[in-house]
């Protein structure tokens, strides 16, 4: 059996909230609405772009009839961004290269739209590292439904796997599939660490190699 590590994207591999904030605020301000500060945008992140747009609309009293146009405008702005506001967490690039050099297969399971996720990976030069990318619009379900994670796992050969994420959504997703879960504490979670089910917890990718060795031992 092979070994695989599957990652969430936003708040796990990259700090993308400033880029998301910029895209939302550009659209909102163009329509005459006041912008959002970063903590507010982070509070909207986690359940996918449609949910984020609806929360932002509700916060500014925007008519529901405008949902699709605002959703599409934000996505277009985000997908045309140069990535300068999205930053990898320290040590991520080195971690990915190390995992790949060990023959560990890599995948992404995110609620970010798939094209947007692939756009970020291309900008960072990581697109060739990940064999599988499942986004929030790739299937009929999105996290915390475990089926997107299962789809990534299946595509990677269904060997011994570890899922890595930063949020309540990720913890619930992994639990639904009974997959080992490593919680990265520096992302966008809303609850204390001890309230999220996890097998491992870390705040620094320098400590991640030991987690991988333990989680995938014997595979």
MDTraj code that builds the backbone (N, CA, C; nanometers):
import mdtraj as md
import numpy as np

residues = "UNK UNK UNK UNK UNK UNK UNK UNK UNK UNK UNK UNK UNK UNK UNK UNK UNK UNK UNK UNK UNK UNK UNK UNK UNK UNK UNK UNK UNK UNK UNK UNK UNK UNK UNK UNK UNK UNK UNK UNK UNK UNK UNK UNK UNK UNK UNK UNK UNK UNK UNK UNK UNK UNK UNK UNK UNK UNK UNK UNK UNK UNK UNK UNK UNK UNK UNK UNK UNK UNK UNK UNK UNK UNK UNK UNK UNK UNK UNK UNK UNK UNK UNK UNK UNK UNK UNK UNK UNK UNK UNK UNK UNK UNK UNK UNK UNK UNK UNK UNK UNK UNK UNK UNK UNK UNK UNK UNK UNK UNK UNK UNK UNK UNK UNK UNK UNK UNK UNK UNK UNK UNK UNK UNK UNK UNK UNK UNK UNK UNK UNK UNK UNK UNK UNK UNK UNK UNK UNK UNK UNK UNK UNK UNK UNK UNK UNK UNK UNK UNK UNK UNK UNK UNK UNK UNK UNK UNK UNK UNK UNK UNK UNK UNK UNK UNK UNK UNK UNK UNK UNK UNK UNK UNK UNK UNK UNK UNK UNK UNK UNK UNK UNK UNK UNK UNK UNK UNK UNK UNK UNK UNK UNK UNK UNK UNK UNK UNK UNK UNK UNK UNK UNK UNK UNK UNK UNK UNK UNK UNK UNK UNK UNK UNK UNK UNK UNK UNK UNK".split()
xyz = np.array([
    [0.0845, -0.1197, 0.0000],
    [0.0000, 0.0000, 0.0000],
    [0.0882, 0.1249, 0.0000],
    [0.0460, 0.2268, -0.0718],
    [0.1211, 0.3496, -0.0778],
    [0.0900, 0.4420, 0.0383],
    [0.1584, 0.5558, 0.0386],
    [0.1390, 0.6560, 0.1422],
    [0.0897, 0.7854, 0.0774],
    [0.0010, 0.8544, 0.1471],
    [-0.0521, 0.9791, 0.0933],
    [-0.0737, 1.0805, 0.2045],
    [-0.0500, 1.2060, 0.1726],
    [-0.0861, 1.3165, 0.2608],
    [-0.1764, 1.4094, 0.1801],
    [-0.2928, 1.4382, 0.2364],
    [-0.3918, 1.5234, 0.1709],
    [-0.4064, 1.6509, 0.2536],
    [-0.3987, 1.7641, 0.1862],
    [-0.4014, 1.8935, 0.2554],
    [-0.5266, 1.9734, 0.2201],
    [-0.5788, 2.0436, 0.3190],
    [-0.6651, 2.1569, 0.2927],
    [-0.5734, 2.2659, 0.2349],
    [-0.6311, 2.3741, 0.1833],
    [-0.5475, 2.4780, 0.1225],
    [-0.5458, 2.6068, 0.2045],
    [-0.6563, 2.6793, 0.2072],
    [-0.6619, 2.8078, 0.2778],
    [-0.6502, 2.7873, 0.4290],
    [-0.5542, 2.8548, 0.4894],
    [-0.5354, 2.8439, 0.6336],
    [-0.4537, 2.7236, 0.6743],
    [-0.4151, 2.6411, 0.5759],
    [-0.3360, 2.5213, 0.6044],
    [-0.2014, 2.5278, 0.5339],
    [-0.2044, 2.5454, 0.4022],
    [-0.0808, 2.5623, 0.3259],
    [-0.0485, 2.7087, 0.3024],
    [-0.1554, 2.7883, 0.2867],
    [-0.1350, 2.9304, 0.2559],
    [-0.2262, 3.0191, 0.3399],
    [-0.1764, 3.1384, 0.3668],
    [-0.2585, 3.2432, 0.4275],
    [-0.3142, 3.3258, 0.3119],
    [-0.4352, 3.2930, 0.2711],
    [-0.4968, 3.3539, 0.1529],
    [-0.6039, 3.4561, 0.1885],
    [-0.6305, 3.4739, 0.3170],
    [-0.7402, 3.5625, 0.3562],
    [-0.7240, 3.7051, 0.3023],
    [-0.6027, 3.7635, 0.2999],
    [-0.5902, 3.8982, 0.2437],
    [-0.6298, 3.9046, 0.0959],
    [-0.5995, 3.7984, 0.0206],
    [-0.6372, 3.7948, -0.1216],
    [-0.7887, 3.7841, -0.1361],
    [-0.8505, 3.7028, -0.0507],
    [-0.9965, 3.6891, -0.0526],
    [-1.0612, 3.8217, -0.0126],
    [-1.0067, 3.8838, 0.0916],
    [-1.0580, 4.0135, 0.1367],
    [-1.0533, 4.1157, 0.0233],
    [-0.9432, 4.1201, -0.0480],
    [-0.9273, 4.2163, -0.1558],
    [-1.0315, 4.1941, -0.2656],
    [-1.0539, 4.0681, -0.3038],
    [-1.1506, 4.0384, -0.4095],
    [-1.2918, 4.0766, -0.3677],
    [-1.3291, 4.0401, -0.2456],
    [-1.4632, 4.0739, -0.1965],
    [-1.4809, 4.2252, -0.1882],
    [-1.3848, 4.2932, -0.1314],
    [-1.3974, 4.4372, -0.1136],
    [-1.4015, 4.5124, -0.2468],
    [-1.3287, 4.4653, -0.3461],
    [-1.3337, 4.5296, -0.4777],
    [-1.4760, 4.5253, -0.5340],
    [-1.5382, 4.4102, -0.5223],
    [-1.6743, 4.3943, -0.5749],
    [-1.7743, 4.4720, -0.4911],
    [-1.7627, 4.4607, -0.3604],
    [-1.8581, 4.5294, -0.2716],
    [-1.8486, 4.6810, -0.2886],
    [-1.7280, 4.7339, -0.2925],
    [-1.7115, 4.8793, -0.3037],
    [-1.7557, 4.9313, -0.4405],
    [-1.7354, 4.8496, -0.5441],
    [-1.7805, 4.8907, -0.6773],
    [-1.9320, 4.9048, -0.6822],
    [-2.0003, 4.8348, -0.5926],
    [-2.1463, 4.8410, -0.5874],
    [-2.1953, 4.9358, -0.4781],
    [-2.1033, 5.0066, -0.4154],
    [-2.1423, 5.1077, -0.3187],
    [-2.1532, 5.0610, -0.1755],
    [-2.1048, 4.9406, -0.1466],
    [-2.1097, 4.8879, -0.0095],
    [-1.9756, 4.9106, 0.0600],
    [-1.9791, 4.9232, 0.1910],
    [-1.8560, 4.9440, 0.2666],
    [-1.7731, 4.8160, 0.2712],
    [-1.6412, 4.8291, 0.2771],
    [-1.5531, 4.7117, 0.2761],
    [-1.5508, 4.6398, 0.4108],
    [-1.4909, 4.5214, 0.4106],
    [-1.4774, 4.4385, 0.5307],
    [-1.3335, 4.4398, 0.5790],
    [-1.3168, 4.4372, 0.7113],
    [-1.1815, 4.4220, 0.7634],
    [-1.1419, 4.2743, 0.7574],
    [-1.0138, 4.2477, 0.7790],
    [-0.9621, 4.1120, 0.7619],
    [-1.0237, 4.0117, 0.8597],
    [-1.0356, 4.0430, 0.9897],
    [-1.0969, 3.9458, 1.0812],
    [-1.2394, 3.9065, 1.0402],
    [-1.3137, 4.0007, 0.9854],
    [-1.4498, 3.9690, 0.9420],
    [-1.4474, 3.8733, 0.8246],
    [-1.3604, 3.8978, 0.7280],
    [-1.3500, 3.8070, 0.6131],
    [-1.3072, 3.6683, 0.6596],
    [-1.2113, 3.6614, 0.7508],
    [-1.1678, 3.5315, 0.8027],
    [-1.2847, 3.4580, 0.8684],
    [-1.3726, 3.5319, 0.9344],
    [-1.4886, 3.4685, 0.9983],
    [-1.5847, 3.4088, 0.8956],
    [-1.5775, 3.4554, 0.7703],
    [-1.6633, 3.4043, 0.6637],
    [-1.6043, 3.2806, 0.5955],
    [-1.4739, 3.2578, 0.6143],
    [-1.4021, 3.1528, 0.5417],
    [-1.4291, 3.0148, 0.6022],
    [-1.4359, 2.9128, 0.5171],
    [-1.4402, 2.7756, 0.5665],
    [-1.5347, 2.6826, 0.4941],
    [-1.6525, 2.7331, 0.4587],
    [-1.7542, 2.6461, 0.3992],
    [-1.7705, 2.6682, 0.2496],
    [-1.6731, 2.7319, 0.1872],
    [-1.6777, 2.7513, 0.0441],
    [-1.7190, 2.8920, 0.0050],
    [-1.6933, 2.9260, -0.1223],
    [-1.7215, 3.0609, -0.1693],
    [-1.8694, 3.0978, -0.1649],
    [-1.9626, 3.0101, -0.2062],
    [-2.1034, 3.0492, -0.1991],
    [-2.1461, 3.0903, -0.0580],
    [-2.1025, 3.0155, 0.0412],
    [-2.1358, 3.0496, 0.1798],
    [-2.0721, 3.1821, 0.2196],
    [-1.9473, 3.2036, 0.1797],
    [-1.8786, 3.3290, 0.2109],
    [-1.9532, 3.4478, 0.1504],
    [-1.9944, 3.4343, 0.0255],
    [-2.0663, 3.5431, -0.0408],
    [-2.1985, 3.5717, 0.0293],
    [-2.2683, 3.4674, 0.0685],
    [-2.3973, 3.4874, 0.1368],
    [-2.3781, 3.5568, 0.2721],
    [-2.2738, 3.5182, 0.3456],
    [-2.2466, 3.5838, 0.4733],
    [-2.2111, 3.7311, 0.4530],
    [-2.1309, 3.7586, 0.3509],
    [-2.0930, 3.8967, 0.3225],
    [-2.2144, 3.9785, 0.2776],
    [-2.3016, 3.9179, 0.1994],
    [-2.4236, 3.9860, 0.1557],
    [-2.5135, 4.0180, 0.2751],
    [-2.5291, 3.9204, 0.3620],
    [-2.6142, 3.9411, 0.4798],
    [-2.5595, 4.0517, 0.5684],
    [-2.4270, 4.0586, 0.5790],
    [-2.3641, 4.1594, 0.6653],
    [-2.3854, 4.3020, 0.6136],
    [-2.4130, 4.3146, 0.4845],
    [-2.4329, 4.4478, 0.4266],
    [-2.5755, 4.4671, 0.3741],
    [-2.6627, 4.3729, 0.4035],
    [-2.8018, 4.3867, 0.3631],
    [-2.8237, 4.3810, 0.2131],
    [-2.7428, 4.3049, 0.1426],
    [-2.7552, 4.2934, -0.0026],
    [-2.8692, 4.1991, -0.0373],
    [-2.9437, 4.2346, -0.1400],
    [-3.0569, 4.1531, -0.1832],
    [-3.0095, 4.0178, -0.2348],
    [-3.0784, 3.9108, -0.1953],
    [-3.0432, 3.7745, -0.2357],
    [-3.0413, 3.7587, -0.3867],
    [-3.1188, 3.8391, -0.4566],
    [-3.1232, 3.8298, -0.6029],
    [-2.9885, 3.8616, -0.6669],
    [-2.9019, 3.9296, -0.5933],
    [-2.7704, 3.9662, -0.6466],
    [-2.6645, 3.8593, -0.6224],
    [-2.7040, 3.7483, -0.5620],
    [-2.6047, 3.6479, -0.5216],
    [-2.5184, 3.6005, -0.6372],
    [-2.5784, 3.5512, -0.7439],
    [-2.4993, 3.4886, -0.8505],
    [-2.4039, 3.5868, -0.9163],
    [-2.4508, 3.7077, -0.9422],
    [-2.3630, 3.8049, -1.0075],
    [-2.2464, 3.8445, -0.9166],
    [-2.2736, 3.8600, -0.7878],
    [-2.1664, 3.8977, -0.6956],
    [-2.0689, 3.7826, -0.6749],
    [-2.1213, 3.6620, -0.6661],
    [-2.0373, 3.5428, -0.6562],
    [-1.9426, 3.5360, -0.7756],
    [-1.9983, 3.5502, -0.8953],
    [-1.9175, 3.5365, -1.0168],
    [-1.8160, 3.6494, -1.0301],
    [-1.8537, 3.7698, -0.9873],
    [-1.7604, 3.8825, -0.9933],
    [-1.6437, 3.8630, -0.8972],
    [-1.6733, 3.8182, -0.7765],
    [-1.5653, 3.7936, -0.6795],
    [-1.4716, 3.6853, -0.7314],
    [-1.5285, 3.5789, -0.7859],
    [-1.4455, 3.4693, -0.8367],
    [-1.3575, 3.5167, -0.9520],
    [-1.4127, 3.5996, -1.0392],
    [-1.3351, 3.6504, -1.1528],
    [-1.2199, 3.7389, -1.1045],
    [-1.2473, 3.8252, -1.0075],
    [-1.1422, 3.9117, -0.9532],
    [-1.0342, 3.8268, -0.8865],
    [-1.0764, 3.7289, -0.8083],
    [-0.9813, 3.6430, -0.7370],
    [-0.8938, 3.5652, -0.8351],
    [-0.9570, 3.5109, -0.9398],
    [-0.8822, 3.4288, -1.0359],
    [-0.7883, 3.5105, -1.1238],
    [-0.8072, 3.6414, -1.1276],
    [-0.7177, 3.7260, -1.2062],
    [-0.6081, 3.7894, -1.1207],
    [-0.6095, 3.7615, -0.9922],
    [-0.5099, 3.8196, -0.9016],
    [-0.3719, 3.7615, -0.9294],
    [-0.2700, 3.8386, -0.8933],
    [-0.1324, 3.7930, -0.9182],
    [-0.0760, 3.7101, -0.8042],
    [-0.1559, 3.6887, -0.6996],
    [-0.1122, 3.6045, -0.5880],
    [-0.0244, 3.6749, -0.4874],
    [-0.0017, 3.8049, -0.5049],
    [0.0917, 3.8752, -0.4164],
    [0.0420, 3.8859, -0.2729],
    [-0.0891, 3.8699, -0.2527],
    [-0.1449, 3.8782, -0.1172],
    [-0.1622, 3.7416, -0.0520],
    [-0.1282, 3.6352, -0.1245],
    [-0.1366, 3.4990, -0.0700],
    [0.0039, 3.4504, -0.0374],
    [0.0264, 3.4135, 0.0875],
    [0.1598, 3.3756, 0.1322],
    [0.1604, 3.2325, 0.1882],
    [0.2528, 3.1485, 0.1446],
    [0.2667, 3.0168, 0.2062],
    [0.3090, 3.0311, 0.3513],
    [0.2599, 2.9443, 0.4360],
    [0.3100, 2.9427, 0.5725],
    [0.4559, 2.8973, 0.5717],
    [0.5307, 2.9441, 0.6686],
    [0.6738, 2.9143, 0.6740],
    [0.6977, 2.7637, 0.6787],
    [0.7868, 2.7170, 0.5935],
    [0.8248, 2.5761, 0.5918],
    [0.7398, 2.4878, 0.5035],
    [0.6319, 2.5413, 0.4455],
    [0.5435, 2.4576, 0.3646],
    [0.6132, 2.4083, 0.2379],
    [0.6782, 2.4967, 0.1654],
    [0.7422, 2.4568, 0.0403],
    [0.8443, 2.3465, 0.0636],
    [0.9246, 2.3616, 0.1669],
    [1.0252, 2.2599, 0.1989],
    [0.9594, 2.1287, 0.2386],
    [0.8494, 2.1378, 0.3121],
    [0.7765, 2.0174, 0.3529],
    [0.7229, 1.9419, 0.2324],
    [0.6629, 2.0137, 0.1391],
    [0.6065, 1.9489, 0.0204],
    [0.7152, 1.8804, -0.0622],
    [0.8290, 1.9471, -0.0779],
    [0.9390, 1.8878, -0.1543],
    [0.9929, 1.7631, -0.0853],
    [1.0000, 1.7683, 0.0478],
    [1.0480, 1.6524, 0.1231],
    [0.9531, 1.5341, 0.1095],
    [0.8239, 1.5595, 0.1221],
    [0.7256, 1.4518, 0.1078],
    [0.7325, 1.3901, -0.0310],
    [0.7413, 1.4743, -0.1314],
    [0.7473, 1.4260, -0.2687],
    [0.8730, 1.3417, -0.2913],
    [0.9851, 1.3841, -0.2334],
    [1.1112, 1.3108, -0.2506],
    [1.1068, 1.1737, -0.1858],
    [1.0171, 1.1579, -0.0873],
    [1.0022, 1.0284, -0.0196],
    [0.9031, 0.9365, -0.0911],
    [0.8471, 0.9835, -0.2006],
    [0.7507, 0.9027, -0.2739],
    [0.6107, 0.9064, -0.2151],
    [0.5868, 1.0011, -0.1255],
    [0.4532, 1.0160, -0.0659],
    [0.3666, 1.0946, -0.1636],
    [0.2501, 1.0413, -0.1939],
    [0.1608, 1.1046, -0.2913],
    [0.0821, 1.2169, -0.2238],
    [0.0631, 1.3256, -0.2965],
    [0.0040, 1.4455, -0.2381],
    [-0.1261, 1.4837, -0.3082],
    [-0.2223, 1.5290, -0.2287],
    [-0.3486, 1.5760, -0.2817],
    [-0.3987, 1.6959, -0.2049],
    [-0.4933, 1.7679, -0.2645],
    [-0.5584, 1.8821, -0.2009],
    [-0.7076, 1.8583, -0.1979],
    [-0.7670, 1.8803, -0.0809],
    [-0.9128, 1.8752, -0.0651],
    [-0.9540, 2.0054, 0.0023],
    [-1.0155, 2.0939, -0.0746],
    [-1.0476, 2.2272, -0.0267],
    [-1.1908, 2.2632, -0.0625],
    [-1.2486, 2.3559, 0.0113],
    [-1.3795, 2.4087, -0.0263],
    [-1.3670, 2.5296, -0.1195],
    [-1.2463, 2.5728, -0.1467],
    [-1.2238, 2.6782, -0.2455],
    [-1.2626, 2.6222, -0.3831],
    [-1.3211, 2.7025, -0.4724],
    [-1.3508, 2.6518, -0.6065],
    [-1.2262, 2.5903, -0.6704],
    [-1.2449, 2.4830, -0.7444],
    [-1.1293, 2.4091, -0.7962],
    [-1.0387, 2.4955, -0.8837],
    [-1.0952, 2.5736, -0.9746],
    [-1.0115, 2.6570, -1.0611],
    [-0.9311, 2.7578, -0.9795],
    [-0.9937, 2.8141, -0.8764],
    [-0.9235, 2.9097, -0.7909],
    [-0.8102, 2.8407, -0.7148],
    [-0.8357, 2.7188, -0.6677],
    [-0.7320, 2.6434, -0.5969],
    [-0.6147, 2.6128, -0.6894],
    [-0.6454, 2.5689, -0.8098],
    [-0.5388, 2.5383, -0.9056],
    [-0.4621, 2.6650, -0.9443],
    [-0.5322, 2.7766, -0.9498],
    [-0.4689, 2.9050, -0.9796],
    [-0.3645, 2.9388, -0.8727],
    [-0.4007, 2.9210, -0.7468],
    [-0.3069, 2.9466, -0.6372],
    [-0.1864, 2.8536, -0.6467],
    [-0.2110, 2.7260, -0.6708],
    [-0.1016, 2.6293, -0.6784],
    [-0.0072, 2.6612, -0.7941],
    [-0.0631, 2.7042, -0.9071],
    [0.0217, 2.7426, -1.0210],
    [0.1076, 2.8640, -0.9872],
    [0.0461, 2.9645, -0.9244],
    [0.1203, 3.0857, -0.8903],
    [0.2375, 3.0568, -0.7975],
    [0.2197, 2.9568, -0.7104],
    [0.3244, 2.9218, -0.6140],
    [0.4240, 2.8199, -0.6707],
    [0.3948, 2.7687, -0.7894],
    [0.4815, 2.6680, -0.8489],
    [0.4643, 2.5299, -0.7882],
    [0.3487, 2.5064, -0.7291],
    [0.3223, 2.3793, -0.6617],
    [0.2309, 2.2872, -0.7416],
    [0.1849, 2.3294, -0.8559],
    [0.0807, 2.2534, -0.9257],
    [0.1266, 2.1143, -0.9670],
    [0.2552, 2.0968, -0.9915],
    [0.3046, 1.9645, -1.0310],
    [0.3275, 1.8718, -0.9115],
    [0.3199, 1.9254, -0.7912],
    [0.3416, 1.8432, -0.6722],
    [0.2183, 1.7626, -0.6335],
    [0.1015, 1.8157, -0.6683],
    [-0.0235, 1.7535, -0.6244],
    [-0.0882, 1.6750, -0.7377],
    [-0.1054, 1.5458, -0.7152],
    [-0.1645, 1.4601, -0.8176],
    [-0.3143, 1.4834, -0.8327],
    [-0.3791, 1.5231, -0.7242],
    [-0.5247, 1.5366, -0.7236],
    [-0.5629, 1.6657, -0.6520],
    [-0.6553, 1.7400, -0.7102],
    [-0.7106, 1.8591, -0.6460],
    [-0.8625, 1.8522, -0.6569],
    [-0.9287, 1.8476, -0.5434],
    [-1.0750, 1.8510, -0.5382],
    [-1.1155, 1.9799, -0.4687],
    [-1.1966, 2.0603, -0.5368],
    [-1.2428, 2.1859, -0.4805],
    [-1.3878, 2.1788, -0.4370],
    [-1.4366, 2.2918, -0.3874],
    [-1.5724, 2.2959, -0.3357],
    [-1.6794, 2.2803, -0.4408],
    [-1.6411, 2.3008, -0.5679],
    [-1.7379, 2.2844, -0.6770],
    [-1.7050, 2.1663, -0.7677],
    [-1.6123, 2.0800, -0.7245],
    [-1.5725, 1.9658, -0.8075],
    [-1.6771, 1.8554, -0.8071],
    [-1.7463, 1.8410, -0.6950],
    [-1.8443, 1.7343, -0.6774],
    [-1.9768, 1.7955, -0.6323],
    [-2.0735, 1.7108, -0.6107],
    [-2.2045, 1.7579, -0.5628],
    [-2.2009, 1.7888, -0.4132],
    [-2.0916, 1.7542, -0.3463],
    [-2.0797, 1.7747, -0.2023],
    [-1.9537, 1.8547, -0.1739],
    [-1.9522, 1.9213, -0.0604],
    [-1.8303, 1.9871, -0.0137],
    [-1.8128, 1.9548, 0.1344],
    [-1.6909, 1.9716, 0.1834],
    [-1.6639, 1.9479, 0.3251],
    [-1.7590, 2.0313, 0.4117],
    [-1.8058, 1.9784, 0.5243],
    [-1.7565, 1.8622, 0.5989],
    [-1.8094, 1.7254, 0.5542],
    [-1.8882, 1.7202, 0.4461],
    [-1.9214, 1.5892, 0.3909],
    [-1.7891, 1.5196, 0.3579],
    [-1.7705, 1.3954, 0.3993],
    [-1.6415, 1.3298, 0.3781],
    [-1.6163, 1.2850, 0.2349],
    [-1.7173, 1.2925, 0.1477],
    [-1.6994, 1.2372, 0.0133],
    [-1.5946, 1.3091, -0.0719],
    [-1.5775, 1.4407, -0.0622],
    [-1.4657, 1.5001, -0.1373],
    [-1.3298, 1.4476, -0.0923],
    [-1.3113, 1.4330, 0.0379],
    [-1.1855, 1.3775, 0.0878],
    [-1.1683, 1.2336, 0.0418],
    [-1.2761, 1.1589, 0.0443],
    [-1.2696, 1.0196, -0.0023],
    [-1.2334, 1.0133, -0.1503],
    [-1.2843, 1.1082, -0.2290],
    [-1.2533, 1.1101, -0.3722],
    [-1.1044, 1.1333, -0.3965],
    [-1.0441, 1.2216, -0.3170],
    [-0.8997, 1.2443, -0.3284],
    [-0.8243, 1.1185, -0.2885],
    [-0.8653, 1.0593, -0.1797],
    [-0.8019, 0.9372, -0.1305],
    [-0.8094, 0.8252, -0.2340],
    [-0.9264, 0.8078, -0.2920],
    [-0.9434, 0.7052, -0.3966],
    [-0.8481, 0.7300, -0.5128],
    [-0.8405, 0.8559, -0.5562],
    [-0.7561, 0.8893, -0.6707],
    [-0.6079, 0.8697, -0.6413],
    [-0.5708, 0.8757, -0.5142],
    [-0.4314, 0.8553, -0.4741],
    [-0.3995, 0.7093, -0.4434],
    [-0.4959, 0.6218, -0.4665],
    [-0.4709, 0.4797, -0.4498],
    [-0.5181, 0.4198, -0.3203],
    [-0.5810, 0.5018, -0.2370],
    [-0.6412, 0.4554, -0.1117],
    [-0.5425, 0.3791, -0.0224],
    [-0.4207, 0.4281, -0.0150],
    [-0.3238, 0.3694, 0.0766],
    [-0.3390, 0.4293, 0.2158],
    [-0.2326, 0.4206, 0.2960],
    [-0.2344, 0.4831, 0.4276],
    [-0.2276, 0.6344, 0.4097],
    [-0.3217, 0.7056, 0.4708],
    [-0.3330, 0.8485, 0.4428],
    [-0.3458, 0.9319, 0.5700],
    [-0.3005, 1.0548, 0.5589],
    [-0.3136, 1.1555, 0.6637],
    [-0.3783, 1.2781, 0.6013],
    [-0.4774, 1.3357, 0.6707],
    [-0.5382, 1.4597, 0.6250],
    [-0.4901, 1.5735, 0.7147],
    [-0.4589, 1.6873, 0.6532],
    [-0.4056, 1.8026, 0.7256],
    [-0.4963, 1.9227, 0.6993],
    [-0.5458, 1.9855, 0.8065],
    [-0.6325, 2.1007, 0.7917],
    [-0.6224, 2.1927, 0.9114],
    [-0.6963, 2.3021, 0.9057],
    [-0.6840, 2.4041, 1.0095],
    [-0.8143, 2.4360, 1.0808],
    [-0.9250, 2.3706, 1.0439],
    [-1.0540, 2.4200, 1.0913],
    [-1.1464, 2.3105, 1.1432],
    [-1.2573, 2.3565, 1.1980],
    [-1.3636, 2.2667, 1.2416],
    [-1.4143, 2.1827, 1.1255],
    [-1.4255, 2.2458, 1.0103],
    [-1.4731, 2.1772, 0.8901],
    [-1.3807, 2.0605, 0.8562],
    [-1.2514, 2.0843, 0.8603],
    [-1.1537, 1.9803, 0.8284],
    [-1.1569, 1.8671, 0.9301],
    [-1.1677, 1.9034, 1.0580],
    [-1.1720, 1.8015, 1.1627],
    [-1.2939, 1.7105, 1.1451],
    [-1.4077, 1.7712, 1.1154],
    [-1.5308, 1.6930, 1.0961],
    [-1.5207, 1.6052, 0.9715],
    [-1.4590, 1.6578, 0.8671],
    [-1.4426, 1.5824, 0.7426],
    [-1.3592, 1.4572, 0.7654],
    [-1.2460, 1.4740, 0.8315],
    [-1.1584, 1.3600, 0.8593],
    [-1.2271, 1.2582, 0.9484],
    [-1.2991, 1.3064, 1.0500],
    [-1.3692, 1.2160, 1.1416],
    [-1.4742, 1.1344, 1.0672],
    [-1.5406, 1.1978, 0.9701],
    [-1.6431, 1.1268, 0.8943],
    [-1.5875, 1.0125, 0.8122],
    [-1.4602, 1.0213, 0.7778],
    [-1.3956, 0.9160, 0.6993],
    [-1.3049, 0.8285, 0.7856],
    [-1.2953, 0.8627, 0.9141],
    [-1.2072, 0.7932, 1.0078],
    [-1.0627, 0.7931, 0.9587],
    [-1.0237, 0.9051, 0.9007],
    [-0.8865, 0.9223, 0.8539],
    [-0.8080, 0.9994, 0.9600],
    [-0.6825, 0.9636, 0.9788],
    [-0.5988, 1.0361, 1.0735],
    [-0.5921, 1.1838, 1.0330],
    [-0.5987, 1.2712, 1.1349],
    [-0.6080, 1.4140, 1.1085],
    [-0.5040, 1.4906, 1.1880],
    [-0.4293, 1.5771, 1.1179],
    [-0.3323, 1.6663, 1.1812],
    [-0.3866, 1.8083, 1.1728],
    [-0.4013, 1.8731, 1.2869],
    [-0.4568, 2.0076, 1.2950],
    [-0.3452, 2.1116, 1.2982],
    [-0.3441, 2.1997, 1.1980],
    [-0.2516, 2.3129, 1.1949],
    [-0.3191, 2.4293, 1.2660],
    [-0.2551, 2.4788, 1.3705],
    [-0.3229, 2.5728, 1.4604],
    [-0.3169, 2.7188, 1.4175],
    [-0.2424, 2.7500, 1.3102],
    [-0.2202, 2.8899, 1.2738],
    [-0.3130, 2.9393, 1.1632],
    [-0.4193, 2.8642, 1.1345],
    [-0.5098, 2.9011, 1.0269],
    [-0.6339, 2.9736, 1.0741],
    [-0.7504, 2.9289, 1.0254],
    [-0.8726, 3.0073, 1.0410],
    [-0.9794, 2.9417, 1.1279],
    [-0.9399, 2.8520, 1.2168],
    [-1.0402, 2.7867, 1.3020],
    [-1.1091, 2.8880, 1.3923],
    [-1.2322, 2.8547, 1.4319],
    [-1.3110, 2.9431, 1.5174],
    [-1.3149, 2.8955, 1.6622],
    [-1.2835, 2.7683, 1.6857],
    [-1.2947, 2.7089, 1.8190],
    [-1.1565, 2.6769, 1.8758],
    [-1.1475, 2.6603, 2.0082],
    [-1.0207, 2.6187, 2.0685],
    [-0.9769, 2.4813, 2.0178],
    [-0.8479, 2.4586, 2.0181],
    [-0.7915, 2.3328, 1.9685],
    [-0.8547, 2.2121, 2.0365],
    [-0.8735, 2.2200, 2.1690],
    [-0.9220, 2.1022, 2.2416],
    [-1.0681, 2.0687, 2.2120],
    [-1.1367, 2.1547, 2.1379],
    [-1.2745, 2.1262, 2.0996],
    [-1.2840, 2.0607, 1.9617],
    [-1.1706, 2.0463, 1.8953],
    [-1.1687, 1.9846, 1.7625],
    [-1.1063, 1.8460, 1.7709],
    [-1.1724, 1.7440, 1.7171],
    [-1.1125, 1.6105, 1.7173],
    [-0.9885, 1.6081, 1.6280],
    [-0.8800, 1.5517, 1.6779],
    [-0.7579, 1.5442, 1.5988],
    [-0.6678, 1.4353, 1.6553],
    [-0.5812, 1.3836, 1.5691],
    [-0.4811, 1.2854, 1.6106],
    [-0.3478, 1.3524, 1.6399],
    [-0.3225, 1.4621, 1.5702],
    [-0.1974, 1.5359, 1.5862],
    [-0.2293, 1.6847, 1.5813],
    [-0.1433, 1.7646, 1.6420],
    [-0.1594, 1.9092, 1.6373],
    [-0.0209, 1.9723, 1.6232],
    [-0.0104, 2.0775, 1.5401],
    [0.1186, 2.1425, 1.5211],
    [0.0973, 2.2878, 1.4802],
    [0.1950, 2.3700, 1.5112],
    [0.1889, 2.5118, 1.4758],
    [0.3036, 2.5522, 1.3847],
    [0.3949, 2.4575, 1.3598],
    [0.5164, 2.4872, 1.2843],
    [0.5450, 2.3686, 1.1925],
    [0.5598, 2.3949, 1.0633],
    [0.5861, 2.2855, 0.9689],
    [0.7212, 2.2190, 0.9928],
    [0.8045, 2.2806, 1.0747],
    [0.9282, 2.2150, 1.1119],
    [0.9054, 2.0886, 1.1931],
    [0.7872, 2.0795, 1.2561],
    [0.7526, 1.9616, 1.3371],
    [0.6707, 1.8601, 1.2601],
    [0.6426, 1.8889, 1.1338],
    [0.5473, 1.8059, 1.0599],
    [0.6056, 1.6713, 1.0181],
    [0.7357, 1.6650, 0.9940],
    [0.7968, 1.5399, 0.9482],
    [0.7744, 1.4262, 1.0473],
    [0.7835, 1.4570, 1.1766],
    [0.7620, 1.3533, 1.2786],
    [0.6173, 1.3049, 1.2778],
    [0.5243, 1.3953, 1.2512],
    [0.3824, 1.3571, 1.2441],
    [0.3606, 1.2620, 1.1283],
    [0.4182, 1.2938, 1.0136],
    [0.4041, 1.2080, 0.8958],
    [0.4627, 1.0704, 0.9221],
    [0.5815, 1.0676, 0.9820],
    [0.6452, 0.9386, 1.0123],
    [0.5564, 0.8535, 1.1015],
    [0.4957, 0.9135, 1.2019],
    [0.4083, 0.8388, 1.2930],
    [0.2800, 0.7959, 1.2249],
    [0.2175, 0.8875, 1.1522],
    [0.0866, 0.8595, 1.0922],
    [0.0946, 0.7547, 0.9818],
    [0.2050, 0.7525, 0.9080],
    [0.2157, 0.6639, 0.7924],
    [0.3086, 0.5460, 0.8169],
    [0.3483, 0.5248, 0.9411],
    [0.4424, 0.4164, 0.9692],
    [0.3810, 0.2819, 0.9313],
    [0.4658, 0.1972, 0.8790],
    [0.4213, 0.0623, 0.8421],
    [0.3566, 0.0543, 0.7070],
    [0.3349, 0.1674, 0.6416],
    [0.2694, 0.1647, 0.5101],
    [0.3701, 0.1268, 0.4018],
])
top = md.Topology()
chain = top.add_chain()
for i, resn in enumerate(residues, 1):
    res = top.add_residue(resn, chain, resSeq=i)
    for name in ("N", "CA", "C"):
        top.add_atom(name, md.element.get_by_symbol(name[0]), res)
traj = md.Trajectory(xyz[None], top)
